[in-house]
Amino acid sequence: MTEHYPLMVPGAKAAARIVKVTAPFDGKEIGSVETADEAVADIALDTAYKLYRDRDAWLPAWKRVDILERTVELMTERRDYLAVEAAREGGKPLIDSQHEVSRAIDGIKLCIEGIRTQHGTEVPMGITRSSVSRAAFTKLEPIGVVVAVSAFNHPLNLIVHQVGPAVAAGCPVLVKPAENTPLSCLRFVKILREAGLPDAWCQPLVTANRATAEKMVTDRRVGFFSFIGSAGVGWSLRSKLAPGARCALEHGGVAPVIIAEDADLKAALPKIAKGGFYHAGQVCVSVQRVFAHESIAKQVADGIAELGKKMKVGDPTLPDTEIGPLIRPAEVERIHAWVEEAAKSGATILSGGKPISPSCYPATTVYDPPKDAKLSVMEVFGPVICVYPYKSIDDALARANSLDVAFQAAVFTRSLDTALRAYKRLDASAVMVNDHTAFRVDWMPFAGLRHSGHGVGGIHHTMREMQIEKMMVLNSAEL
C-alpha cells in the first residue's frame, strides 16, 4: 500500500513535481509527495507572516493546550501504525521506531507542560530614586514565523522537536522534512490539523530543489530557523539568514568514549555496542571513537565485536531486527570505502567490514585505525565503532578533543576522580558517566558545540528560543 500526499499549503494548487518515497531496505515504493516550487513557498511564507502580524488571530494558550492534548490522544491511538510506517520509511528497526513514537508522544506532552510553566519575570523597581513609582514585568511572545528543516534519521521525533515547540510558543511554522523520509512528517501535520490546528499555522513543504529551500529559509519574513542536518549546509544557510532572524543548528559529531582501566566492562560493552550500532549508526551522537586503556583495549574491541556479530541485520519492520538498512545504497558504498581505507592503513577489522546487501552494512568493529583515517576524523554515520589503545587518561582526553566537532561524550570508570577529570576536560556539551554517548531524553538540553551546532535543543529549550521576552513598565503614583 502506498500513500499519496498533495500539497498541504492553503491556496497552493500546482505542484512542481511528484517525489516517490521508497523504503531504504528493499527499494519498494511506499508513497508519493507533491513538491513545492518557489511560488508555493512564497504563498506559504506570506500566509504565515500575515498570520503572525495579525495579533487578533493568534491562538490563545488554552487553545494551543487543547490542540496538543488532542494530538497526544490521536498519536497514542495510532502509535503502532506510526511506528511501523516510520520503520519502513526510515529504516530504523521496529523496536527502536516504537520507542521513537513513544518519545514523540511524550514530546507533545512536554510542549503542553511548557505552555503551562514557562513565563516571564518581575523586574525589580523602587530600589533607586529613578525607579520609584514603577512596576515592571515581562511576558513571553512568539518570535515570528518559524522555518524548520529536518533530517531523515528520526522522521517523526525530530519533526516533533521542531514543530511542537513552535505550535506551543504560538509561532506559525513551515516545516521541510528530508526528501527521503517526508511521510512521517506529513502524517504528523495531518494529526495536528485533525486535532484542531488551523491549516495555516503549520504548513509542510517538500521543496522541489535546494534553491527553493534556501530562498524560503533566508526570506526576510522568517523569525526563527531550525535546522537539523549536515554542518556544511547548516552553517551556509545561517550565513545567509535575514538580519534579525535567530536560529538553532544541530549537526553531527564523532562521539568519543573513554574507558578507564577500572571500568566495569561487563556493564559497559553492551551499552557501547548499542550506542554505536543503534539505527545503523545513523545518529548524530552515535559512539564512534572508543579510547580504552592499553591494558584492556583489545579485550574491549573483541567484546564489542562479539556483541556486534550477534545483532540481526535486515528488514526494519520485523520485531527481531536490531540493525536496519542505511538510508540509501550510496551510504553503504561510502562506509565500506572508509573501512577498507582504514584496513589498508594498518587497522584490524574484528567484525563486519563487508556489505550484506546493497542497503545493509553489518555491525563493524575496527581496532586502532590511524589517527588521520577518515574513520578517526570524520563522522561515519554508519554502524562502525573504532577502538584505540591509550597509555594515560590525559592522552585519551587530548585525542578525544582533537577534532573541530564537540557534542556528547562519555567515560566509563569506577573512580569518581576519573569521572570528574573527564567531565572537566572533555570538549562536549554533555558527558555521560557509565553510559553511552547517544543517551537522550527529550527534556534535557541537547547542543552541538563548535562545528557541531548552534543553540540548544530539547523541547523546553527550543520553545524558549522561539519566544521573545517582552517587558512592560508601569508608572503610577500608587506604586
N, C-alpha and C positions, 0 to 999 in steps of 0.2 A: 504494500500500500504506500502511495506517495501523497504528499500534501502540497498544495499549491497556494502561495500567498501573493495576492495582488498588492499594489501599493497601499500603504496604510497611512498616507498623508492626506488629510482632508483637503478636498478641492483639486487634487492632482489626478490626472486622467491617464496620460500616456507614459508607459514605461520605456526606458532606454533600451533594455534588453532583458531577457529572462535567463537567470542563472540556475543551472541544475545542481542540486546538492546531492553528493554521493557519500556512501558510507566508506570511511577510510579502510576498513578491514577487507571488504571484497569488491569495492568499487560500484556497488549497485546503487541506482538512483533511488533516493528516499524522499525527494521533494524538489520544488522549484520556487523561485522567488523573482518577482519583478523588481528591477533595479531603478534607481533614481538618477536622472541626469542633473545638470546644474539648474535647470529651470524648476524641477521638482524640489531640489534642495532649497532654492530661493523661496518657494512657496512655503515650505516648512519653517524656514527661519522667520519669514515675515509673519506667519501665523503665531509662532511662539513669541516673537518680540512684541507684537501688538497685545498679546495676552498679558505679558509681563508689564507693559506700560499702562494697561487698564487696571488700576488698583481695585476698582469695584468688582472686577472679575476674578480676583484672587480667591483661591479656595481657603475657607477658614480652617483652623486647626482641627476642629471637631469633625469636619467633613473629610479631611485627609485621614484622620484616625478611622472613621467608618469605612472608607475605601480600602485601607490597608488591612483592617480586620477581616473584611470580606475576602480580600486577596489571600490571606492566610487560610481561610476556610476552603477556598477553591483549590489552592495548591495542595492542601492536605488531602482533599478528596481525590485528586489526580496524581498523587505522588508516585505511584507505580508506573503510570503511563509516562510521566515526565522523566523518570529515571531510565526506563528502557529506551526511550527516544533520544535522550541525551547520550547514553552509551552508544547507540547506533550511529549517531551523528558525529560525536567527537572521539570515539574510540576508547574512552575511559571504561575500565571494567565495571560491570553492573553493580558489584558490591560497593565500589567507590562512587559510582553515579548515584546510588541510593543515598549514600552519605552526603553527596553534594546537594541533593534535593532537600534533605533534612536541614542542612546548613542554610540553604536559600530561604526556606520557610522561617527558620529562626532569625535570619537577617531581616525579614519584613517585620517580625516581632520587635527586633531591636530598633527599627525605624519608628515604630509606634512609641516605644519607650523614649526615644529621643525627642519626639514631639512633646511628650508629657513632662520631660525632665530638663531639657535644655532651655535656658532662659538668660535674660540679661542680668545686669547687676546694678546696685545702687552706687553712685559716685558720691563720696563724702563732700558735703558743703557745710558752711557755717563754721569752718575751722580756721579761717582767716578773715580779716576785716572785709576783704574784697568779695568773699563768698557768702556773707551774711544775707539772710532772707532769700535763700535759694535752696532748691532741691533738684537733684539730678538723678536720672536712671537711664538704663539702656534697654532696648528690646531688640530681638533678632528679626531680621527681614531677609527674604530671598535675595541672592546676589544678582539674579538675572537669568537669561537663557543658558542652560547647560547643554553642551555638546559632548557626548560620551563616545569614545572609540574603544572597542573592546577586542579581546583576544579569543582564540579558539579553545584553549585548554580546559576552561571551566565554563562551558557555554551557557549555563543557567546562573550559577552563583556569581560570576563576575558581573553579569548584567544586573543582578540584584544589588550588588555593591555599588554600582554606578547610578542606576535608575532609581532604586529605592530611596536613597538619601535625597535625591533631587525632588522626588514627589513629596517626601516628608518635609523638606525645607520649604516647599511651595514654589519650586522653580519649574517652569516649562522645560522639557527636556527632549532633545533629539538624540537618538542612540543609533550608532552604526556598529552592528555586530561583525565579527570576522566572516568573510565570504564563505569560508569552509564550513562554518557552523552557525548559520543565521536562524535556524528553525526554533531552537530553544528560546532565543530572544523574542521571536515573533509570537510564540505561544505565551510567553510571559506578558507581553504587552496586551495580547487579547484577553488574558485573565484580568489585568488591571482595568481594562475597559469594561469587561463584564462585571467587575466589582464596583463600577460606578465612576471611574475616572473619565472625564470628558476626553474625547479623542485628541483634541488639540494640545492637551497637557503632556502627552508622551507620544512622539512620532518616531517610529523606527524607519531607518533608511539603509538599504544595501546599495551603496553608491556604484555607479556604472564604471568608475575608474578612480585612480588615485587623485587625479587633478580635481575631480568633483569633491572628493572628501576633503582635500586641502583647502579648497575655496570655502567650503562650509565651516571648517574649523577656524579659519582665520578671519571670518567675517566680523565686521565691527559690531554686529548685534549680539555677539557671543559674550556672556559674562564670565563663564567658567568652562574650562576644557578639562575633561577627564580622559586620560589615556592609559591603556594597558597594552603593551606590545614591545617591539624591539627598540633598543636605545637610539639607534640611528634615526628612525622615523620620529620617535618622541621628541628628541632634542631639536630636530629640524623644525617640527611643527611649532614647538614652543618659541623658537626664534622668530616665527612669522605671525604670532598672535597679535591681534589688535591692541593698541595701548589701553591699559587698564584691565584687560582680561586676566583672571587668575587661572592657575592650572595645577593639576596633580598628575605626575607621570610615574608609572610603575613599570620598570624594566626588569631585566634578569640579573643573575649573579653567577658566580662559580663557587657555590657554597662550600666553605671549609669546615671540617670536623677535626678536632684534636683529641686523640685517645692517649691518655696518660698511662704510664706503666702500671699503675694500681687500679685501672678501670675494671669493672665487672663485665667481662666480655660476654658472659652468658646472657646478661640482660641487654648489653649494648648492641651486639651484632644484629639481632632481628630488627631493632629499631633503625639501625643504619641501612640495612638492606631495604626495608620498607620505604625509608626516606629517599633512597636513590632510585629504586625501581618502580615506585608507585606511578601510575599513569605513564608508564614507559619513560619516566624521567622528564616528562614534558611539564615541569613545574618550575617557576622562577626561583624557588629556593630549594630545589632538589639537592640531596647530598651528591657532591661530585668529587671533591678532594678530601681524602681522609689521611691525616698525618698521625701515624702511630709510632710510639717509641720503638726503637730498633730491636729491643728485646722481644717484642710481641708483634711486630709489623707483619711478618709472613703469616703468623697464626691468624691475625685479623683478616688479611687478604684471603687466605684459604677458607676461613669461616664464612665470609661474605659470599665467596664464590659458590660454596656448597649450598647456601641458602638460595642463591640465585638460580642454581641448576634445578631446584625443586619447584620453582614457580612455573605455573602453567601459562603459556603464551598462546593467544588465539582470539577467537570471537568474543568481543567485549560484552555481548548480550547474554552469554552463558554465565550461570551463577558461580562456577568454579574457576573462571578465568581470573588470573592475577595480573597479567600484563597484556594490554591490548596492542593495537597497531599504532604506528606513527601516523601523524595526521596526513602525510602524503608520501608516496614511494620515493620521491627525491630526498626526503629526510633520511630514509633507510640508507640510501647510497652515500649521503654525506657522512653520516655517523660511521658507517663501515670504513670509509676512506680515512677518517680520523683515527680509528682504532688500528688500522693497518699501518698508518704512518708511525704511530707510537711503537708498534711491534717491530718495525724495521729499524727504529732508532734505539732498540735495546730493551723495551718494556716486555714483560711477560704477561700473556693473556691466560688467565686462570679459569675463566668460564665465558661462555658465549663467544662473541667475536666473529660470527658469521650470520648473515641474514637467514631467517627461517622461511621467509616468503617475500614477495615484492613489498608487502606492507608491514611486516613484523620483524623485530630485532630482539634477540634474547637478552636476558639479564647478563651483563658483561662486566667482569672484574679485571682490572688492569693493574699489574704491580709495577710500581716505580717507573712510570714514563718520564722522559727527560723534562727538565724544567721549562723548556721552550716548545714542547709539543703542543699542538692545538688542544689536546685533552687537558693540558695543565694550565692553559692561559685563557681559554675561551669557553663560553657556556655551551655544553654539548647538547642540551635539551633532548636527551635520549637516555636509554637505560644502561648507563655506563658509570661505574664507580672506580676511581683511581685511588690506590693506597701507596703512600710514600713513607719510608722509614725516616725517623729523625733521632738526633742524639740528645738534644736539650729542648726543653719546652720553649725557650726563647727563640731557638732556630725554627721551631714549628710555627710560632706566632709570626715571625718575620716572613716566612713563606706564605702563610695564610693571608697576610696583609699586603702582599707584593703586587697585587693586581689593581686596576683602576675601578673595580666594582666592589661594592660593600652592601650586603643586605643582611640576611640572617646567618648566624654561625652557631657552632656547638662545641662543647667539651665534655668528655666522659672521664670522670675521676671519682675516687672516694675521698679525696682531700679537699677540704674547704679552702685552704690556701691556694691550691692549684686552680680551683674553680674561680676564685676571686681574681687571681692573676690573669687568667684567660679573659674573664669578663672585662677587666680594666683595660687590657691591652689589645683585644681584638677590634679591628675596624668593622663594626657591624651596628645595625640599629637594634638588634636583639640577639642575645646569646642564650642558647638553651643549655642547661646543665643536665647531663644524663638523659638527653632526648635528642631526636634528630632535627636537622635544620628546617624541615618542611612543616614543623608543628605550627598550627594556627587555629585560633578561634576568632569568630567574626567581630567580637567587640574589642579586641586588642589592637593597638596601633601597629601598622604594617607599612614599613617605609624603606625604600631603597636609598642609599647614600651615594654620593659622588656620581659616577656614571650610571648607577643603578636606579636612579629616580629622583623625584622632587615632590615634596608634600607628604602628607600622611594619609594612608588608607585605614580601613576599619570603619564600620557603619557609623558610629557616633562621630568619629573624627572627620570623615568625609562630609557628613551632614553639617558639621560646624563650619567646614571650609566653604560650603555652598551658601553661607549666610553672612550678612554683614551685621555688625553691632551698631545700632543707631541710637544716639543719645538725645534725651530731652532735658532741658534746663528750665525750671520754673522759677520765676521771680515774683515773690509776694511778701508783703509786709507781715502776713500771718505766719510765715515760716520762721 
